[in-house]
Amino acid sequence: DTKKLLDKEADSVYMAAVHPILAHKELSENKLIQKLEESPIERFIVTDSIPHKSGVLTAKFTVLSVADLLAEAIKRAVLGESLTELH
């Protein structure tokens, strides 16, 4: 966990999630984001493959767009073209 990494002298901890479902059965999305914001993780790197309410994600979150990649993958799949070049 993050604390163990920092205890072992890691400079910082980043977390990446490709398809982040920011939900918790006991917390609202805002409360969950607040809890993540208060965590010792320095930065959360996520994609925009799942939309989140505008203004919910804090400055601790970096959102990378996958729109162009998904559009190209869908186009190639529809046209029967190879997806191999996309990765």
VENBEL-V616023 format. One record per residue. N is the residue number from 1. RES is the residue in one small letter. NEAR is the number of other C-alpha atoms within 10 Angstrom. Layout:
BEGIN
{{N & RES & NEAR} {N & RES & NEAR}}
END
This chain:
BEGIN
{{1 & d & 7} {2 & t & 16} {3 & k & 13} {4 & k & 9} {5 & l & 12} {6 & l & 14} {7 & d & 9} {8 & k & 9} {9 & e & 9} {10 & a & 11} {11 & d & 9} {12 & s & 12} {13 & v & 15} {14 & y & 12} {15 & m & 12} {16 & a & 14} {17 & a & 11} {18 & v & 14} {19 & h & 12} {20 & p & 15} {21 & i & 13} {22 & l & 12} {23 & a & 13} {24 & h & 10} {25 & k & 6} {26 & e & 8} {27 & l & 11} {28 & s & 12} {29 & e & 18} {30 & n & 15} {31 & k & 14} {32 & l & 15} {33 & i & 19} {34 & q & 14} {35 & k & 11} {36 & l & 18} {37 & e & 18} {38 & e & 11} {39 & s & 12} {40 & p & 13} {41 & i & 17} {42 & e & 16} {43 & r & 18} {44 & f & 19} {45 & i & 15} {46 & v & 19} {47 & t & 17} {48 & d & 15} {49 & s & 16} {50 & i & 11} {51 & p & 10} {52 & h & 13} {53 & k & 8} {54 & s & 6} {55 & g & 8} {56 & v & 13} {57 & l & 18} {58 & t & 12} {59 & a & 11} {60 & k & 16} {61 & f & 18} {62 & t & 15} {63 & v & 17} {64 & l & 12} {65 & s & 12} {66 & v & 12} {67 & a & 12} {68 & d & 9} {69 & l & 12} {70 & l & 13} {71 & a & 11} {72 & e & 13} {73 & a & 18} {74 & i & 14} {75 & k & 13} {76 & r & 14} {77 & a & 12} {78 & v & 9} {79 & l & 9} {80 & g & 9} {81 & e & 11} {82 & s & 10} {83 & l & 13} {84 & t & 7} {85 & e & 6} {86 & l & 10} {87 & h & 5}}
END
